[in-house]
Amino acid sequence: MELKEIKRKEKGNVKTKYKVIDGRTNEEKGIELSREELHILYFLAKHRIATLEQLYRFFKLHQAKPKYSFYNRIRKFVDHKLLRTVDYVQITPWSTKKIAYMGKRGLDILLLTEFITQSEYTRYVNYRKPSLTSVMGKSISDHSVLTSEVSSRLMPFTYGYSSGGGYGKAFDFSLLLEGNELIVSPDFIHELADNRFIYIEVDTGSERMPRFREKWERYKRLGELKPECQHIVVFVVVDDSLPTNSIFPSQRKRRLRTIQQSFVDYDLPDNVKVWALPLRSIVEERSVLRLFDDLGDEPIEYVEALLTDIETQIEHSSYEISEAEWRDDIAITTFKNKETGFSRELAFIPLIEGDAHSFGRISRFLESNHQSIDLFVAVFANERSMYDGVLPTEVISQGSDTREYLYRQLMSTYPDQAINAHGSFPLFYREVGLHGDKEVIDFASVLARGRVTTEDV
């Protein structure tokens, strides 16, 4: 094989292309590759395997090309042995999802065009071909495909944040070393600008609490050893939004809660952020962009907006609310029925969907104040975040049976929602199932009765 650099004029611009010559004497044989197409090979080499949809998702960042045209181009790659494809999972009786992995010739091209170094080339050649069957007789590793899925879904968001070398910049693994020891070993790493790094941890549900505790210890060490860097750890809990050989449930709230609860007892450095999100949420800016930007006082503003709305609503009613006392970004206030004198003390706590730090704050606050506060209200940004977010639980042992129970005193709400029939309070929601099923609590009627019953919060 020979690689020849050529110049082509396209739409008034001169572009560099690479001619892969199959025969030594006939230069007409072979295939021309654009710089954008080399990025496809590089993506595949870095991830080891990927579905064709994942490759196309990444390719669209470089060049706008219809899907059918891209798939035709992939067939050319296969014909010239730049990559290989095999069946992965059957979607319908008439269609099968395919995955691709590198051919040795594709790696040769990446080395000649300086996309990879010689040491990377050696590593990729040895590990380029996935195990197509396991001892259990199953197809290619779902975990590898899922890692490529998460990475490719994040790519449209991370690409604009990338450092100067963009995605083509080789990651410096010395960042993760303490001496000769690897501190952390995530499934994939995205390097962003300004010394920011995203560590992808794909969770299929097989790891237990001791393993999570070990990971928190390791990421804590990484943050302390590399204080000049911002470390963003993203746990992605797999759901059924991607067809795989394994079957995953659509609702993974219990798993998300377990991951975030395991984080509560760890005081990580300020330069380590932890997120836990379901796979299906990493397709929308509302969840993903929060991983890269400093939210500042935005969560506190959710609470302030809610309290302002309540004050306006009850101004001419028989209810009153005391001025909020702020404790570590948590607003403590008292609601009172002026006619009966009945009052209840409430704590409004900002909670960000997927953010393990805010989850840990509300969990610790619940434990230390559960006797002095009548009701805790987690305030989300909007209705969608409230339904997708998870709340802490308490664990109650009943003999040999240990089950999770939701805090009876914990509600959730969000600003700018419709007020209830009494016109005095926004709606509060209580979770009645471990999968996030909710019921509405008419808090105004609780105050109006002036007494607490077993049906109350």
N, C-alpha and C positions, 0 to 999 in steps of 0.2 A: 504493500500500500504506500502511496505517495500523496503528500498534501501540498497543494500549490495555492498560493495567495494570489487573488485576482481582483481587479477593480471593475465594478459595474455601475453604470449611470442609471439611476431609477428616479423618476419624477424630478429631474433637474439636480439631484444630489448624487455624488459619487460615494458608493458604499463598498466596503471591503467584504469579499466573500472568499470562501475556502473551497477549492476543488479537491475532492477526494478521488484520486485516480486508482481504479481497481487494477487495470492492466499496466504493465511497464511500457508498452509500446503504443497503446491506443489511448490517447488522452480524452477521446470522446466518451469513453466508458467512465462511469463514476457518478458522483452526486455533488452538487454545489450546496454549501451550507452558509447561511447568514450568521452574523454575530448573535442575533436573537435566538436562532435555532441551537447554537452552541450552549446557550443558557439552559435550554431544556435538558441537554445531556448532563450539564453540571448539576442541575436540580436533582436529576435521577441518581447521579453518582453519590451525591451527599445523602440522599434518603434511602439509597439501596433499592427500594422498590416503590412503585406508585401506580395508582390506577390511571387510565388514560384521561379521565375527567380531572384528576388532580394535576396532571401535566398541562392540560389545556388551561386550567385556572391560573397556573403560573405563567404560561406563555402569553396570555392576554395582557399581562403587565408590560410586555415588551412590544407586542405587535397585535393590532386588531385584525383578526382573521376568522372567518366563519368556522364553526366547529367541523363541518364536513370537509373543508379544505385542510384543516389541521390534521384530521384523522387520515386523510389521503397521504399527507406528508409523513405521518408516523409509519404508514405502510412502506413508504420508500426507505425510511430508516431501517425497518426490519429487513427489507430486501437486501440492503447493503451491510447488514450485520452490525449496525451501530448500536442497536438495542434489540432485545428479544421480548416477546409477549407470550403469556400463557393465560388460560382461563382461571378465574379466581372464584366467582360465586355466580350461581344462576339466579337471575332476577325474575324472569318469567319463563315459561316453557319455550319461548322463542328468542330470548336474549340472555347473554351471559356477560358479566362484567369481567374485563381483562385487566391484568396488571403487567407492567413493563419492568424490566431490569436491564442493566448495562451489558452490552456486548464488549468484548475486549477491544475491538476496533474503535468503538466509541471512546473508550478510555485512552487509546493511543492518540486520538484527535485532540482530546482535552489536554493531554500532556504537550503535544506539539504546539498548540495554540496558547500554552502557558495559563490555562484555566486552573490546572492543578500542578503541584510539585511532584518531584520524583518519589518522595516518601509517601505522598498521598496516593500516587499511582500504584505503588506496590501494595498498599493497604487495600485499595479498592479492587485490584485484580484478584487478591486472595479471597475477598469477601463479597464480590459483586453478585454472585449467583445465590439466590435464596434457596433454602431447603424446600423443595416443592411438596414434600410429604413428611409428616412427622411420624413418630412411633405409634401415634394413635390413629394414623391413617387420614388425618385432616389435611386440608390444603394449607397454602401459605399462611404464615403467622398473621393472625388478625391484628395483633399488636403493632406490627410493622406498618401495615396498611393504615391503621388508625393514626399512628404517629405522622405519617405523610399527609393524612387528611387534615389533622389539626394544623400542621405547619402550612399547608397550602391555603387553608381558610384564613390563617393569620396574615399570610403574605400580602394581600392587598392593603392591609392596614399598616404593617411594619415596613413595607417597601419605601413609603415616603419618609420614614423616620430613619432609614438605614444610614450607616456611616459612609464615608467617602467612597469606599470600594464597592458599595452596594452589596447585592447578594453574592457577587463574585469574589468577595474578599474572604480569604481563608481565615477560619477562626483560630485564635491563639490559645491552645489548650493549656498553656502554662498558667493561665488565669485560674484554672481549677486545681492546680497542684500545690501541695504543701510538702516541700521536699520532693520525694518521689511518690507520695501518696496522692491519689485522686480524691479530692474532698467530696465532690458530688458527681453523680453520673446520670444526668437527666436524659430523657429520650431524644431531645433535640434542643438546639440553642439558636436563637436569633440575636445577632449583634446589631444594636441600634447606635444612633449617634450619641455623643456626649457620655461615653462610658456606661451605656445602659444595655442590659442583657436580659433576654427573656428565656427562662428555662421551662421547657414543656415537659410535664409529667402526665402521661396518659394513664388513666386509672380504669381498669376493667372490672374492678371489684374483688380482685384476688388477694390484695395486701391487707394485713391486719394492723391493729393499733401500734404494736411494738415497732413495726417497720416505719410507720409515719413518724413516730417519736425519733427514730434514728435519723430520718431525713431532716426533721426540724433542727436537730443538733448539728448536722452537717451544714445546712444552709446558714445557721447562726455562725458557725466557724468561718464560712466563706465571707459573710458580711463583715466580720471582725478583721479578717486578714486582708480584705480588699475594700477598705472604707472609701476609696476614691470612686468606686463603681456603684451603680444602682442595679440591684438584683431583683428581678421580677419573676416570681415563681408562679406558674399557671398550672394548677391541677385541672385536667379536663376529664370529667366523668363521662364515660361512654354510654350513649343511649341508642335508641333504634333509628336515629336519623341517617345512618349510613348502613346499607346492606352488607353484612359480613357472614362468614360461615357460622360464627357463634350467634346466639340469640340474646339480645340485651333488652331490658324493659324500657318503656317510654318514659316512665317517671323514676328519677334517681335521687329524690330529695333526701331519703334516709342516708344514702351514701355521701351526698354533699354535706349533710349535717355531721356525719361521722368524721369526715376529713377536717372540717372547720373546728369541730369540737376538740380534735386531737391537737390543734394549734393553740388552744386557749391558755395552757399553762406555760407557754414559751414566750419569753421576753426577747424578741428578735431585734437586732439593730435597726435604726431608722432607715438604713439603706436597703433593707430587705422587705419587699412587699409580697404578700401571698394572696392568690385568688383561687377560688374553686368554682368552676362553671360547668354546666352540662354541655355536651358537644353541640347540641342543636342551637345554643345561644351564640356560638362563634360564627355567626353569619351576619350579624347586625352591629352597626356602629355603637348602639346604645350600651352594649356590654364590652366590646373590644377596646374602644378608644380609651376607656377608663384605665386600662392597663398601662398606658404610656404617659398620661397627663396627670399633673398634680391637681387634685380636686379643690385644694385650699379649704375655704369655708363653705363650699357649696352644700355639704350635708347639713350643716347648722342652719343654713338658709331654709331648708325644707321645714325644719321645726319652727323657725320664726314665722314663716309664711302661714303655717297651719294655725299657730296660736293667734296670729293677727286676724285670720278669718273667723276663728271662734269668738274672739272678743267682739268683732263686728256683729256676728250673728246673735249674740246673747245680750247686746247692749240694752234692749228694751224688753227683756224677758225676766222671769223670776229667778234666773240663775246669775251667778257671778264667778269670776275666775281671778285668783290672786296673781300678782306679778310674779313672773317666772324667776326662780333661783337657779343659776347655772352652776353645775358641778361637772367639770371635765367634759364640756360640750353636751351635757345632758340637762334638760330643762325640767325642774321640779315645780309643780304648781298645784293649787287646790281648787277644786270645783265645789261650789256650795249652792244649795237650794235655799234662797232667802226666805221662803215661806215656812219650810219645815226645819231649817237649820242643819239639815243633813249634808255632810260634805265627804269628799274622798280625795286623797292625795294621789296625784298621777305623776309619773316620770315619762317624759317624751325623749326617746333615744333615736338619733339618726342611724339608719342602717342602710348600707350600700349592698346591693345584690352581688353576691360572689366574693365580697371583700372579707377575708378571714380576720382582719384587724378589727373592723367594726363589729363583726360577729363575736369576737373575743371580748370586746369591751362590754357589750350588752350581757354576755354570759356571766362575766365577773360581777357586773353591777347587780344582776338578778340574785346571785348567791349572797352578796353582802348586804342587800337592802330588802330582801323578800318579806321581812316582817314589818318594816317601817313604811313601805309604800303599798298603797291599796291596789294600784294598777300600773303596769308598765306598758307603754305604747311604742312599738317600733315604727318609725316614720320613714317610709320609702319615698323615692323620687316621684313615682307614678304608679298607676294601677298595675301595669305589666310587670314592673319590678317587684311589686308587692306579691303578686301571684307566683313569680319565678324564684323569689328569694326564699331562704330558709331561716327558721328561728331556732334558738337553743331548746333543748329538752332536759328534763331531769330523768334519771334512771332509778326506778323503784324495784327492789327485789321482793318477790313473793315466794318464799321458800326456795325451791330450785329454779323457779321461773323468774327471769329478769327481763323486764320490758321497758320500753321507752314511753314516757308520758309527757305530754306538752304541759308547760307551766300554765296553770289555770289563770294566773294573774297577767299573762302576757297576751297583748293584742297587737294588731297592726293597722296602719292606715296610710294615707298619702294626702298631700295638699291638693286643693282645687278639685275636690270631688263633690258630687251632689250631696246636699245635706239631707237628713232624714225627715220623716213626716212632721216632727215637732218643730223643725226649722231652727233648732238651737245648737245642734252639735253635728259635726261630720260623722260619718259612719265609722264605727270601730269593728274590726273583724277578728274573730277567734278561730284558730285552726282546730278542727275537730277530727283530723286524721293525719297520719304520718306522711301522707302524700300531698299535703297542702290543701285539703278540703276545708272550706271556710264557711262560717255562719256569721250573720250580722248581729252585733250586740247593740240594742237600743239603749245607749247610756243615759240619754235624757230621761227615759222612763224609770231607770234605776234611781236617779236622783229625785224624781218626782214622787216615788213611793216613800222615800225617806227611810228605807230599811233595806237590809241585806238578806236575801234568801239563798237557798241552795242553788237556785237557777241563775243567780247573778254571777258576775265575773269573779 
